[in-house]
Amino acid sequence: MLSRLSEMIWADWIWFPEGHGWDDLKDHDGKVFPKPKDLWATIPIALCFMVIRQIFERTVATPFASLLGVSDKKRVYAPPNPVLEAYFCSTSKHPTQSSIESLSKQTGCSVRQVQRWFRQRRNQDRPSKLKKFQEACWRFTFYLLAFFAGLAVLVDKPWFHDMKLMWDDFPKMPLLPSQYWYYMIELGFYMSLLFSVASDVKRKDFKEQIIHHIATITLIGFSWLVNYIRGGTLIMLVHDAADYLMESAKMFNYAGWRKTCNFIFTLFAAVFIVTRLVILPFWIIHTTLVYPLTLYAPFFGFYFFNGLMLVLQVLHIFWAVLILRMVIKFLPGNQIVEDERSDKEETESEDEGADRELREKSKNGHMQNGHTVLNNNHSKRD
């Protein structure tokens, strides 16, 4: 039954145009074609990337951050409080006003001090500026090398200049060694990003990033299986063209190099719009979605591939809106770029005086049941 189900799923007519099939991808006459088993190599490559990243962040990114002057503000840690900690971990990091008032009664703290405690506690969990710089530096290095390596692989190929040629003799195009390594390295890197998503910096577009990683991995893997490799390499090149600029802008942002950051971000915005909103939809997607219909009758593999392409395109439009919002923010006032997706640290300056008093009382032993006892005057002042 399983073998019959497998035959049904991988039937030629589902994944290839009429008259073609998996037999076209068998090696012959010295010509090599992509095989499903090749994709297993991406798992050890992804794991290698994760190890290399740890070494890179410690030996390259950290000294580079120090050289650029990246520094973190000293954080004020929330005082130990079992009741508030239990609520923070098990119920909510952002309590409602009624919950704050209830917690205030349980702990003997004022409403203001409960609010401040949660603000400080949330800030404790936010990644430091150095961690953000390390992540941006790692991605910048990969995207920069991948873009120029991809450009070297593709610049002399006929379909780089005339994209319609990506369908020439499809699916019987032999695999080139440069294409093999370009695919394995790119796919391995995106898998490493997916593996490390739990430890990476969380941003507001976290869900969109997960969707993007999964769609990209599926797209690259599927294009390998059915030999859409010419189109796949063009898609990867277009994505890498802007990504390294964004990561470098973030690096200079964390270092406080305002003018450099703004210049690079402006350049990134222009490249992103040209590559993701012009070249990708009107050249590449047109060549994968519209042009093939003049050559073949539509089939499921055609719809599946282009469906993934359209998912990526929707995400690109979403990110383009965020990028334009950032450009609008910093251009008039000539301010430093802030990543719209970042979870910014909450300010605590207005509460420093009250927090100092709370700590002094703790030191002097004015505690009841493990919590600070507040006098009426202090409660009124808050």
SEGUSE-200006 format. One record per residue (C-alpha): x, y, z; residue number from 1; residue in three letters. Coordinates in Angstrom, 3 decimals. Each point is the difference from the previous one (the first is absolute). Last residue first. Example, Ala and Ser with C-alpha at 12.3 -4.5 7.8 and 13.67 -1.06 7.14 Angstrom:
SEGUSE-200006
{node {13.670; -1.060; 7.140}; 2; 'SER'},
{node {-1.370; -3.440; 0.660}; 1; 'ALA'},
This chain:
SEGUSE-200006
{node {3.234; 57.244; 43.674}; 382; 'ASP'},
{node {0.086; 2.852; 2.544}; 381; 'ARG'},
{node {-3.036; -1.470; 1.717}; 380; 'LYS'},
{node {1.643; -3.347; 0.428}; 379; 'SER'},
{node {3.139; 1.624; 1.356}; 378; 'HIS'},
{node {-2.006; 1.895; 2.580}; 377; 'ASN'},
{node {-1.889; -3.101; 1.037}; 376; 'ASN'},
{node {3.113; -1.959; 0.830}; 375; 'ASN'},
{node {1.078; -2.883; -2.187}; 374; 'LEU'},
{node {0.860; -3.427; 1.364}; 373; 'VAL'},
{node {2.431; -1.755; -2.305}; 372; 'THR'},
{node {-0.621; -3.668; -0.631}; 371; 'HIS'},
{node {1.385; -3.245; 1.469}; 370; 'GLY'},
{node {-2.905; -0.494; 2.415}; 369; 'ASN'},
{node {0.559; 3.539; 1.285}; 368; 'GLN'},
{node {3.165; 1.906; -0.791}; 367; 'MET'},
{node {1.457; 3.197; 1.336}; 366; 'HIS'},
{node {3.419; -1.592; 0.432}; 365; 'GLY'},
{node {2.160; 3.031; -0.627}; 364; 'ASN'},
{node {1.276; -1.543; -3.251}; 363; 'LYS'},
{node {-3.530; -0.502; -1.324}; 362; 'SER'},
{node {-0.857; 3.582; 0.944}; 361; 'LYS'},
{node {3.004; 1.232; -1.951}; 360; 'GLU'},
{node {-1.049; -2.089; -3.024}; 359; 'ARG'},
{node {-3.500; 1.485; -0.024}; 358; 'LEU'},
{node {1.407; 3.512; 0.360}; 357; 'GLU'},
{node {2.245; -0.562; -2.991}; 356; 'ARG'},
{node {-2.987; -1.276; -2.000}; 355; 'ASP'},
{node {-1.930; 3.165; 0.806}; 354; 'ALA'},
{node {2.826; 2.160; -1.271}; 353; 'GLY'},
{node {0.626; -2.090; -3.131}; 352; 'GLU'},
{node {-3.628; 0.027; -1.094}; 351; 'ASP'},
{node {0.039; 2.795; -2.552}; 350; 'GLU'},
{node {3.130; -1.391; -1.576}; 349; 'SER'},
{node {-1.456; -3.458; -0.635}; 348; 'GLU'},
{node {-0.418; -0.048; -3.740}; 347; 'THR'},
{node {-1.183; -3.160; -1.715}; 346; 'GLU'},
{node {2.499; -1.836; -2.214}; 345; 'GLU'},
{node {-1.049; -0.228; -3.624}; 344; 'LYS'},
{node {-1.313; -3.236; -1.517}; 343; 'ASP'},
{node {1.401; 0.263; -3.494}; 342; 'SER'},
{node {-2.127; -0.305; -3.137}; 341; 'ARG'},
{node {-0.079; 3.717; -0.764}; 340; 'GLU'},
{node {3.825; -0.015; 0.035}; 339; 'ASP'},
{node {0.996; 3.471; 1.130}; 338; 'GLU'},
{node {1.898; 2.214; -2.423}; 337; 'VAL'},
{node {1.907; 2.892; 1.544}; 336; 'ILE'},
{node {-1.579; 3.426; -0.312}; 335; 'GLN'},
{node {0.304; 2.430; -2.892}; 334; 'ASN'},
{node {-3.249; 1.635; 1.112}; 333; 'GLY'},
{node {-1.692; -0.170; -3.415}; 332; 'PRO'},
{node {1.743; -3.202; -1.208}; 331; 'LEU'},
{node {-0.238; -2.166; 3.111}; 330; 'PHE'},
{node {-3.694; -0.721; 0.298}; 329; 'LYS'},
{node {-0.914; -0.150; -3.694}; 328; 'ILE'},
{node {2.785; -2.510; -0.620}; 327; 'VAL'},
{node {-1.203; -2.151; 2.905}; 326; 'MET'},
{node {-3.559; -0.025; -1.323}; 325; 'ARG'},
{node {1.325; -0.858; -3.465}; 324; 'LEU'},
{node {1.823; -3.003; 1.444}; 323; 'ILE'},
{node {-3.070; -1.214; 1.886}; 322; 'LEU'},
{node {-2.127; 0.248; -3.170}; 321; 'VAL'},
{node {2.691; -1.818; -1.994}; 320; 'ALA'},
{node {-0.066; -2.763; 2.632}; 319; 'TRP'},
{node {-3.683; -0.730; -0.664}; 318; 'PHE'},
{node {0.537; 0.210; -3.783}; 317; 'ILE'},
{node {2.870; -2.475; 0.306}; 316; 'HIS'},
{node {-2.188; -2.322; 2.078}; 315; 'LEU'},
{node {-2.615; 0.020; -2.776}; 314; 'VAL'},
{node {2.735; -0.809; -2.514}; 313; 'GLN'},
{node {1.209; -2.926; 2.061}; 312; 'LEU'},
{node {-3.505; -1.483; 0.035}; 311; 'VAL'},
{node {-0.220; 0.652; -3.762}; 310; 'LEU'},
{node {3.152; -2.019; -0.605}; 309; 'MET'},
{node {-1.368; -2.848; 2.094}; 308; 'LEU'},
{node {-3.108; -0.063; -2.179}; 307; 'GLY'},
{node {2.244; 0.135; -3.068}; 306; 'ASN'},
{node {1.670; -3.256; 0.959}; 305; 'PHE'},
{node {-3.234; -1.764; 0.925}; 304; 'PHE'},
{node {-1.887; 1.190; -3.103}; 303; 'TYR'},
{node {2.702; -1.241; -2.386}; 302; 'PHE'},
{node {0.373; -3.253; 1.942}; 301; 'GLY'},
{node {-3.769; -0.537; -0.379}; 300; 'PHE'},
{node {-0.006; 0.306; -3.797}; 299; 'PHE'},
{node {-0.640; 2.807; -2.496}; 298; 'PRO'},
{node {0.213; -0.900; -3.715}; 297; 'ALA'},
{node {3.467; 0.685; -1.327}; 296; 'TYR'},
{node {1.901; 2.497; -2.137}; 295; 'LEU'},
{node {-2.089; 3.189; -0.105}; 294; 'THR'},
{node {-1.142; -0.714; 3.563}; 293; 'LEU'},
{node {3.674; -0.020; 1.009}; 292; 'PRO'},
{node {0.169; 3.806; -0.663}; 291; 'TYR'},
{node {-2.618; 1.021; 2.577}; 290; 'VAL'},
{node {0.979; -1.514; 3.355}; 289; 'LEU'},
{node {3.745; -0.746; -0.034}; 288; 'THR'},
{node {1.082; 2.791; -2.394}; 287; 'THR'},
{node {-2.464; 2.490; 1.507}; 286; 'HIS'},
{node {1.249; -1.028; 3.436}; 285; 'ILE'},
{node {3.570; 0.812; -1.096}; 284; 'ILE'},
{node {-0.492; 3.222; -1.967}; 283; 'TRP'},
{node {-2.979; 1.956; 1.319}; 282; 'PHE'},
{node {-0.278; -1.523; 3.474}; 281; 'PRO'},
{node {3.682; -0.453; 0.920}; 280; 'LEU'},
{node {1.502; 2.905; -1.952}; 279; 'ILE'},
{node {-2.481; 2.661; 1.151}; 278; 'VAL'},
{node {-1.192; -0.410; 3.594}; 277; 'LEU'},
{node {2.777; -2.186; 1.439}; 276; 'ARG'},
{node {3.036; 1.182; -2.016}; 275; 'THR'},
{node {-0.832; 3.675; -0.618}; 274; 'VAL'},
{node {-1.772; 0.557; 3.330}; 273; 'ILE'},
{node {2.727; -1.746; 1.974}; 272; 'PHE'},
{node {2.801; 1.810; -1.840}; 271; 'VAL'},
{node {-1.551; 3.426; 0.719}; 270; 'ALA'},
{node {-0.714; -0.833; 3.637}; 269; 'ALA'},
{node {3.526; -1.373; 0.447}; 268; 'PHE'},
{node {1.566; 3.171; -1.389}; 267; 'LEU'},
{node {-2.080; 2.087; 2.392}; 266; 'THR'},
{node {1.024; -2.341; 2.814}; 265; 'PHE'},
{node {3.661; 0.361; -0.938}; 264; 'ILE'},
{node {-0.209; 3.801; 0.095}; 263; 'PHE'},
{node {-1.999; 0.077; 3.242}; 262; 'ASN'},
{node {2.412; -2.363; 1.743}; 261; 'CYS'},
{node {3.058; 1.943; -1.110}; 260; 'THR'},
{node {-1.560; 3.271; 1.148}; 259; 'LYS'},
{node {-1.049; -1.359; 3.392}; 258; 'ARG'},
{node {3.016; -2.052; 1.039}; 257; 'TRP'},
{node {-1.539; -1.009; 3.342}; 256; 'GLY'},
{node {1.684; -3.438; 0.116}; 255; 'ALA'},
{node {-3.385; -1.751; 0.100}; 254; 'TYR'},
{node {-1.038; 1.966; -3.085}; 253; 'ASN'},
{node {3.306; -0.785; -1.692}; 252; 'PHE'},
{node {-0.737; -3.708; 0.338}; 251; 'MET'},
{node {-3.634; 0.460; -1.034}; 250; 'LYS'},
{node {1.076; 1.711; -3.228}; 249; 'ALA'},
{node {2.423; -2.890; -0.653}; 248; 'SER'},
{node {-2.842; -2.516; 0.405}; 247; 'GLU'},
{node {-2.238; 1.909; -2.396}; 246; 'MET'},
{node {2.756; 0.272; -2.601}; 245; 'LEU'},
{node {0.735; -3.733; 0.240}; 244; 'TYR'},
{node {-3.657; -0.795; -0.685}; 243; 'ASP'},
{node {-0.357; 2.051; -3.180}; 242; 'ALA'},
{node {1.706; -2.105; -2.676}; 241; 'ALA'},
{node {-0.414; -3.273; 1.933}; 240; 'ASP'},
{node {-3.666; -0.282; -1.004}; 239; 'HIS'},
{node {0.658; 0.654; -3.703}; 238; 'VAL'},
{node {2.787; -2.596; -0.022}; 237; 'LEU'},
{node {-2.224; -2.645; 1.600}; 236; 'MET'},
{node {-2.731; 0.560; -2.604}; 235; 'ILE'},
{node {2.490; -0.200; -2.879}; 234; 'LEU'},
{node {1.399; -3.268; 1.381}; 233; 'THR'},
{node {-3.496; -1.465; 0.246}; 232; 'GLY'},
{node {-0.919; 0.917; -3.571}; 231; 'GLY'},
{node {2.946; -1.921; -1.370}; 230; 'ARG'},
{node {-0.554; -2.797; 2.496}; 229; 'ILE'},
{node {-3.594; -0.780; -0.889}; 228; 'TYR'},
{node {1.263; -3.586; -0.126}; 227; 'ASN'},
{node {-3.062; -1.736; 1.502}; 226; 'VAL'},
{node {1.623; -0.934; 3.323}; 225; 'LEU'},
{node {2.236; 3.075; 0.210}; 224; 'TRP'},
{node {-2.897; 2.420; -0.543}; 223; 'SER'},
{node {-1.828; -1.836; 2.790}; 222; 'PHE'},
{node {2.848; 0.422; 2.463}; 221; 'GLY'},
{node {0.504; 3.689; -0.799}; 220; 'ILE'},
{node {-3.726; 0.727; 0.230}; 219; 'LEU'},
{node {-0.510; -2.051; 3.156}; 218; 'THR'},
{node {2.982; 1.673; 1.705}; 217; 'ILE'},
{node {-1.212; 3.436; -1.108}; 216; 'THR'},
{node {-3.604; -0.635; 1.082}; 215; 'ALA'},
{node {1.181; -1.278; 3.399}; 214; 'ILE'},
{node {2.369; 2.925; 0.540}; 213; 'HIS'},
{node {-2.579; 2.561; -1.154}; 212; 'HIS'},
{node {-2.763; -1.458; 2.159}; 211; 'ILE'},
{node {2.339; 0.103; 3.002}; 210; 'ILE'},
{node {0.959; 3.590; -0.809}; 209; 'GLN'},
{node {-3.672; 0.970; -0.346}; 208; 'GLU'},
{node {-0.671; -1.462; 3.445}; 207; 'LYS'},
{node {2.901; 1.943; 1.529}; 206; 'PHE'},
{node {-1.018; 3.290; -1.661}; 205; 'ASP'},
{node {0.064; 1.860; 3.315}; 204; 'LYS'},
{node {3.519; -1.172; 0.663}; 203; 'ARG'},
{node {1.529; -2.793; 2.081}; 202; 'LYS'},
{node {3.813; -0.036; 0.046}; 201; 'VAL'},
{node {1.272; -3.528; -0.663}; 200; 'ASP'},
{node {-0.030; -2.794; 2.587}; 199; 'SER'},
{node {-3.262; -1.705; -1.023}; 198; 'ALA'},
{node {0.591; 0.670; -3.702}; 197; 'VAL'},
{node {3.257; -1.965; 0.040}; 196; 'SER'},
{node {-1.260; -3.006; -1.979}; 195; 'PHE'},
{node {-1.862; 2.224; -2.493}; 194; 'LEU'},
{node {3.070; 2.142; -0.575}; 193; 'LEU'},
{node {2.085; -3.168; -0.432}; 192; 'SER'},
{node {-2.510; -1.209; -2.605}; 191; 'MET'},
{node {0.422; 3.256; -1.901}; 190; 'TYR'},
{node {3.776; -0.500; 0.029}; 189; 'PHE'},
{node {-0.186; -3.615; -1.172}; 188; 'GLY'},
{node {-2.265; 1.001; -2.887}; 187; 'LEU'},
{node {2.423; 2.696; -1.118}; 186; 'GLU'},
{node {3.036; -2.272; 0.372}; 185; 'ILE'},
{node {-1.587; -3.000; -1.755}; 184; 'MET'},
{node {-1.385; 2.081; -2.862}; 183; 'TYR'},
{node {3.185; 1.916; -0.776}; 182; 'TYR'},
{node {1.984; -3.225; 0.345}; 181; 'TRP'},
{node {-2.083; -1.856; -2.558}; 180; 'TYR'},
{node {-0.252; 2.964; -2.354}; 179; 'GLN'},
{node {3.798; 0.329; -0.094}; 178; 'SER'},
{node {0.317; -3.726; -0.775}; 177; 'PRO'},
{node {-2.360; 0.388; -3.010}; 176; 'LEU'},
{node {-3.170; -2.080; -0.221}; 175; 'LEU'},
{node {-1.171; -1.105; -3.431}; 174; 'PRO'},
{node {-3.123; 1.620; -1.527}; 173; 'MET'},
{node {-2.511; -2.682; -1.010}; 172; 'LYS'},
{node {-3.048; 1.554; 1.653}; 171; 'PRO'},
{node {-0.253; 2.272; -1.977}; 170; 'PHE'},
{node {1.838; 0.289; -3.349}; 169; 'ASP'},
{node {0.047; 3.839; 0.247}; 168; 'ASP'},
{node {-2.240; 0.990; 2.896}; 167; 'TRP'},
{node {2.633; 2.194; 1.704}; 166; 'MET'},
{node {0.494; 1.502; -3.479}; 165; 'LEU'},
{node {-2.958; 2.300; 0.616}; 164; 'LYS'},
{node {2.196; 1.851; 2.482}; 163; 'MET'},
{node {2.161; 1.581; -2.694}; 162; 'ASP'},
{node {3.078; 1.563; 1.635}; 161; 'HIS'},
{node {0.360; -2.425; 2.909}; 160; 'PHE'},
{node {-1.460; -2.727; -2.212}; 159; 'TRP'},
{node {3.140; 0.108; -2.190}; 158; 'PRO'},
{node {2.346; -0.770; 2.921}; 157; 'LYS'},
{node {3.181; 2.092; 0.323}; 156; 'ASP'},
{node {-1.237; 2.066; 2.936}; 155; 'VAL'},
{node {-1.521; -2.960; 1.824}; 154; 'LEU'},
{node {2.704; -1.615; 2.162}; 153; 'VAL'},
{node {1.922; 3.241; 0.576}; 152; 'ALA'},
{node {-3.239; 1.750; 1.005}; 151; 'LEU'},
{node {-0.792; -2.835; 2.359}; 150; 'GLY'},
{node {3.420; 0.323; 1.638}; 149; 'ALA'},
{node {-0.523; 3.777; 0.211}; 148; 'PHE'},
{node {-3.375; -0.405; 1.666}; 147; 'PHE'},
{node {1.020; -2.900; 2.240}; 146; 'ALA'},
{node {3.054; 1.855; 1.345}; 145; 'LEU'},
{node {-2.055; 3.080; 0.881}; 144; 'LEU'},
{node {-2.926; -2.048; 1.348}; 143; 'TYR'},
{node {2.302; -2.066; 2.217}; 142; 'PHE'},
{node {1.964; 2.901; 1.453}; 141; 'THR'},
{node {-3.094; 2.143; 0.569}; 140; 'PHE'},
{node {-1.755; -2.902; 1.709}; 139; 'ARG'},
{node {2.849; -0.439; 2.468}; 138; 'TRP'},
{node {0.344; 3.749; 0.627}; 137; 'CYS'},
{node {-3.744; 0.398; 0.566}; 136; 'ALA'},
{node {-0.008; -2.809; 2.576}; 135; 'GLU'},
{node {3.048; 1.391; 1.800}; 134; 'GLN'},
{node {-1.454; 3.514; -0.003}; 133; 'PHE'},
{node {-3.285; -1.199; 1.515}; 132; 'LYS'},
{node {1.924; -1.862; 2.701}; 131; 'LYS'},
{node {2.070; 3.129; 0.704}; 130; 'LEU'},
{node {-3.129; 2.139; 0.276}; 129; 'LYS'},
{node {-1.272; -2.309; 2.695}; 128; 'SER'},
{node {-2.939; -2.298; -0.554}; 127; 'PRO'},
{node {-3.199; 0.762; 1.925}; 126; 'ARG'},
{node {-0.719; -2.291; 2.926}; 125; 'ASP'},
{node {1.234; 2.456; 2.632}; 124; 'GLN'},
{node {-2.037; 2.772; -1.612}; 123; 'ASN'},
{node {-3.179; -1.914; 0.730}; 122; 'ARG'},
{node {0.967; -0.222; 3.673}; 121; 'ARG'},
{node {0.721; 3.708; 0.185}; 120; 'GLN'},
{node {-3.391; 0.885; -1.443}; 119; 'ARG'},
{node {-1.718; -2.583; 2.193}; 118; 'PHE'},
{node {1.650; 1.438; 3.109}; 117; 'TRP'},
{node {-0.864; 3.559; -1.048}; 116; 'ARG'},
{node {-3.685; -0.832; -0.316}; 115; 'GLN'},
{node {0.076; -1.680; 3.404}; 114; 'VAL'},
{node {1.793; 3.043; 1.433}; 113; 'GLN'},
{node {-2.577; 2.386; -1.417}; 112; 'ARG'},
{node {-2.886; -2.071; 1.383}; 111; 'VAL'},
{node {1.547; 0.189; 3.450}; 110; 'SER'},
{node {1.548; -3.053; 1.572}; 109; 'CYS'},
{node {-1.552; -2.020; 2.831}; 108; 'GLY'},
{node {0.490; -3.168; -2.034}; 107; 'THR'},
{node {-3.568; -1.328; -0.143}; 106; 'GLN'},
{node {-1.622; 3.451; -0.097}; 105; 'LYS'},
{node {2.218; 1.171; -2.847}; 104; 'SER'},
{node {-0.567; -3.270; -1.830}; 103; 'LEU'},
{node {-3.754; 0.720; 0.012}; 102; 'SER'},
{node {0.566; 3.546; -1.251}; 101; 'GLU'},
{node {2.293; -1.268; -2.744}; 100; 'ILE'},
{node {-2.567; -2.639; -0.986}; 99; 'SER'},
{node {-2.690; 2.682; -0.309}; 98; 'SER'},
{node {2.310; 2.109; -2.159}; 97; 'GLN'},
{node {0.741; -2.931; -2.288}; 96; 'THR'},
{node {3.234; -1.931; 0.278}; 95; 'PRO'},
{node {2.566; 0.062; -2.824}; 94; 'HIS'},
{node {2.431; -2.877; 0.559}; 93; 'LYS'},
{node {-2.968; -2.300; 0.551}; 92; 'SER'},
{node {-1.119; -3.071; 1.925}; 91; 'THR'},
{node {2.681; -2.596; 0.784}; 90; 'SER'},
{node {3.349; 1.762; -0.120}; 89; 'CYS'},
{node {-1.023; 3.557; 0.908}; 88; 'PHE'},
{node {-2.565; -1.131; 2.592}; 87; 'TYR'},
{node {2.563; -2.220; 1.722}; 86; 'ALA'},
{node {2.577; 2.794; -0.091}; 85; 'GLU'},
{node {-2.483; 2.471; 1.489}; 84; 'LEU'},
{node {-0.704; -2.302; 2.936}; 83; 'VAL'},
{node {3.608; -1.105; 0.483}; 82; 'PRO'},
{node {1.439; 3.540; 0.088}; 81; 'ASN'},
{node {3.710; 0.449; -0.589}; 80; 'PRO'},
{node {0.800; 3.620; -0.940}; 79; 'PRO'},
{node {-0.281; 0.728; -3.757}; 78; 'ALA'},
{node {3.345; 0.624; -1.622}; 77; 'TYR'},
{node {1.097; 3.489; -0.995}; 76; 'VAL'},
{node {1.883; -0.253; -3.253}; 75; 'ARG'},
{node {3.274; 1.710; -0.729}; 74; 'LYS'},
{node {-0.195; 1.318; -3.532}; 73; 'LYS'},
{node {1.649; -2.253; -2.537}; 72; 'ASP'},
{node {3.025; 0.881; -2.113}; 71; 'SER'},
{node {0.949; -0.260; -3.666}; 70; 'VAL'},
{node {3.044; 2.192; -0.606}; 69; 'GLY'},
{node {0.876; -1.062; -3.528}; 68; 'LEU'},
{node {3.167; -1.777; 1.165}; 67; 'LEU'},
{node {-1.862; -1.663; 2.874}; 66; 'SER'},
{node {-2.589; -1.340; -2.437}; 65; 'ALA'},
{node {2.815; -1.282; -2.241}; 64; 'PHE'},
{node {1.546; -1.789; 2.996}; 63; 'PRO'},
{node {-3.386; -1.667; 0.684}; 62; 'THR'},
{node {-0.786; -0.844; -3.645}; 61; 'ALA'},
{node {3.312; -1.704; -0.800}; 60; 'VAL'},
{node {1.092; -2.465; 2.690}; 59; 'THR'},
{node {-3.164; -0.471; 2.049}; 58; 'ARG'},
{node {-2.643; 0.452; -2.685}; 57; 'GLU'},
{node {2.049; -1.973; -2.529}; 56; 'PHE'},
{node {0.503; -2.988; 2.308}; 55; 'ILE'},
{node {-3.721; -0.218; 0.757}; 54; 'GLN'},
{node {-0.825; 0.486; -3.682}; 53; 'ARG'},
{node {2.410; -2.720; -1.075}; 52; 'ILE'},
{node {-1.830; -2.459; 2.252}; 51; 'VAL'},
{node {-3.415; 0.968; -1.384}; 50; 'MET'},
{node {1.307; -0.054; -3.575}; 49; 'PHE'},
{node {1.389; -3.494; 0.553}; 48; 'CYS'},
{node {-3.448; -1.131; 1.178}; 47; 'LEU'},
{node {-1.560; 1.415; -3.173}; 46; 'ALA'},
{node {2.620; -1.762; -2.160}; 45; 'ILE'},
{node {-0.661; -3.247; 1.894}; 44; 'PRO'},
{node {-3.712; 0.381; -0.903}; 43; 'ILE'},
{node {0.549; 1.266; -3.570}; 42; 'THR'},
{node {1.667; -3.258; -1.096}; 41; 'ALA'},
{node {-3.369; -1.767; 0.254}; 40; 'TRP'},
{node {-1.078; 2.062; -3.017}; 39; 'LEU'},
{node {2.145; -2.107; -2.323}; 38; 'ASP'},
{node {-2.314; -2.974; 0.617}; 37; 'LYS'},
{node {-2.701; 1.698; -2.098}; 36; 'PRO'},
{node {2.209; -0.037; -3.121}; 35; 'LYS'},
{node {1.201; 2.836; -2.229}; 34; 'PRO'},
{node {1.320; -0.997; -3.451}; 33; 'PHE'},
{node {3.462; -1.046; -1.195}; 32; 'VAL'},
{node {0.978; -0.341; -3.654}; 31; 'LYS'},
{node {2.811; -2.435; -0.819}; 30; 'GLY'},
{node {-2.069; -1.710; -2.694}; 29; 'ASP'},
{node {-2.854; -0.656; 2.432}; 28; 'HIS'},
{node {-1.147; 0.954; 3.483}; 27; 'ASP'},
{node {-3.743; -0.413; 0.578}; 26; 'LYS'},
{node {-2.007; 3.229; 0.123}; 25; 'LEU'},
{node {-2.053; -0.632; -3.161}; 24; 'ASP'},
{node {-1.260; -3.226; 1.562}; 23; 'ASP'},
{node {-1.765; 2.132; 2.624}; 22; 'TRP'},
{node {-2.479; 1.278; -2.540}; 21; 'GLY'},
{node {-0.687; 1.706; -3.312}; 20; 'HIS'},
{node {-2.582; -0.424; -2.764}; 19; 'GLY'},
{node {-2.585; 2.240; 1.642}; 18; 'GLU'},
{node {1.505; 2.571; 2.326}; 17; 'PRO'},
{node {1.568; -1.224; 3.233}; 16; 'PHE'},
{node {-0.985; -0.285; 3.664}; 15; 'TRP'},
{node {-3.484; -1.509; -0.050}; 14; 'ILE'},
{node {0.183; -1.777; -3.379}; 13; 'TRP'},
{node {3.134; -1.869; 1.036}; 12; 'ASP'},
{node {-1.616; -1.682; 3.000}; 11; 'ALA'},
{node {1.814; 0.691; 3.271}; 10; 'TRP'},
{node {-3.066; -0.033; 2.236}; 9; 'ILE'},
{node {-1.643; -2.940; -1.805}; 8; 'MET'},
{node {3.176; -2.079; -0.016}; 7; 'GLU'},
{node {0.500; 0.700; 3.700}; 6; 'SER'},
{node {-3.556; -1.121; 0.721}; 5; 'LEU'},
{node {0.642; -3.214; -1.927}; 4; 'ARG'},
{node {3.189; -0.604; 1.936}; 3; 'SER'},
{node {-1.796; 0.638; 3.270}; 2; 'LEU'},
{node {-2.809; -2.401; -0.900}; 1; 'MET'},
